[in-house]
Amino acid sequence: MRAARGSIGIAFVAVLAVAGCGSDKTPKLMNLQTNAHSPDEFSILPTKPLQMPKDMAALPPPAPDGSNLADPTPVADAVTALGGKASALQLQGGIPAADGALVAATDRYGVTAGIRAQLAAEDLRWRKRHPGKVLPRLFGANLYYDAYTPMTLDAYAELARWRAVGAATPSAPPKPVKK
C-alpha cells in the first residue's frame, strides 16, 4: 500500500516535471481550442445581392483578381451602417477626410514611431516573467486574467477619484458585494 502511494507520487512529480519542459518560446495565455475539422465561421463573408446596374459602364472591367459589385465591402458597409458616408473614406490610412481635425488633435503631442512593435515586445517580456502556475498550464486553463490582474484598473476607485476633484462623471452601477 505504501509502495503504491510512493509510485503514484513519483508519477505525479514526473508528469509535472515534463509539463514544465515546454519548448514553445511564446507564453500562451488564452487557450482557445477549436475543432480543426470545423469551418471558421468568421472567415465567411456573404456576398451582396445581385442586381442589374443602372449603367453598364459602372461595371468594373473583368480581371482575374478584380472585384465586382457583389463583393463584400465590410469597412464601407460599417461606415454606412453607423451613419457615415462611405464615399468620404480616404484611402490613405483608412481615415475619413472628415476626421482630419480629430486626427490632428490626437497627434498634437507627437506620435511614437513603432509603438505597436514596442508594446508587443514589452507584453511578451511580461508574459515570459509571469507564465502562470504549473497545474493550470498543464490542464489548459485560461491564464489571461491571472497574468494581467496586477494591471487591472479599479473602476470604482477611479470613479471616486475623478468625482473628488469635481469632474463630471457618468453614473455607474453599484459596486458588487463580495460574498
N, C-alpha and C positions, 0 to 999 in steps of 0.2 A: 504494500500500500504506500509506504513511504518512498520507495523507489519510483513508483508510478507518478507521485506528485513531483518528485525531483525531475523526472524526464519531461513532464508537462511544462515545468518551469523553465527548463533548458530550451525546450522547443519554442516557448513564448519569447524568450530573450533572443533566440536565433532569428525569429521572424522580425522582431523589432530591429535587430542589427542589419538585416538585409533590407528592410524598408528604409533605413537611413542612408543606404548606399545608392541613391538615385543618381543617374548620370545627366539629367536634364539641368541645364545651366540657368534657365529662367524659372523662377518660382511660380507655381500655379496657385492662384488664389480662388478663382472661380472654377469649380469642377462641374461643368455643364456637359453631361454625357448625352449623346444622341445616338439613335439607331442609324448606323451607316447605310442601311438598306432603304431608308425612307427618303422621300424627296424633300428638298429645302423649300418650304412654303414661302419664304421671304425672297427667294430669287425669281419668283414668277410674277411678271408684270402683265396685267391684262391689256390687250390692245384696245384702242378706241373703236367705236362702231364705224363700219364702212359707210361712206356716204358719197354722193356724187358732188364734186366741187362745182361752184358756180362758173368758174372759168378754168378751162383745161390748161391754160398757160400757168396756173398756180401750182400744177403738179410738178414735183421735183423730177429732174431727168433720171432715168433708170441707171443705176450703178451697182456693182456687186456689193459695196459696203455703204451704199446710200440709204437714205431714210425715206419713209413715205408718210402720208398724212395720218395713218392709223397707228404709227409707232407711239409708244408712251413717252410723255414728257413730264416726269414727276415733279421737277422743280417748278416749271411754268404752271403746272396744274395746282401745285400747293400755293403759289403766289396768288393765282386767280381765286382759289377757294378761300383764302384769307382776306380777300378784298382788294388785293393789289392788281397791278396791270403787268401781265407777263411781257408785254411789248416794251416795258420800261426797263427790263433787265439789261444790265450792261455786261458784255461778255468778259471784260477784264476783271477777273477775280470773282465774278458772280455776284457783284454788289449792284443793286438797282441804282440808277443815276439819281433818283430822288433821295437816296440815303447818303448823299455826299456830305451833308452837314453833320450827320451822325458819325460818319467815319472820321471826319476831321476832328470832332470833339473827342472821340476815343483815342485818337493818335496825338493829342496835343502835348502829352508828356513824353512822347517818343515810343518807339516800338523796339523790343528786343529781337534782334535777328536770331533765328534758330531756336525760338523759345520752346517749340514743341519737342525738338530733339533733346534739349536741355532737361525739360520736365520728364521726358521718358527715361532718360539716364538716371535722374535723381530718384524716380519712382522705382526703377529696377534695383538701385542700391538699397532703398528702404525695404523692398520685398526680400532681398537677399539677407539683410540683417534681421528680419522678422519673418522667418519661414513658417512659423506656426508649430503647434505641438505634433509629436510623432503619431499618436493614435488617430487624430482627425485626418492627417495626411494619409495614413495607412488605409483608412476606410473611405476616402474620397469625400470628406465633409467640406462644406463651403467655408473657407478661411478668410474670405474677403473682409467681412465686418470685424473679425478679430484683429486683423492686421492694421486696419485703419481706425480703430477705436480711439487711439490717442490723438488723432487729428480731427475728431468729430467736434463740431461746434454745438454748444449747449444753446439751443434756440431760445429757451425761456430766460436764461441769464443774459443773453444778448438783447432780448426784448426789454428786459428790466433796465439794462444799462442805457439803451437809447431813450427810453421813457424818462429816466432820471435826468438826462441832460436836456429834456424838453423837446426832443424830436417827435414829429408826428409819426405814429406807428400804426399799422393795421391791427385790427382785433385778432386775437389768436384763441384757439380752443384752450380750455383749462389744462394745466399740467397734469399728465396722467398720474394716478396714485399707484405707487408700487406696493404690491401685496407681500 
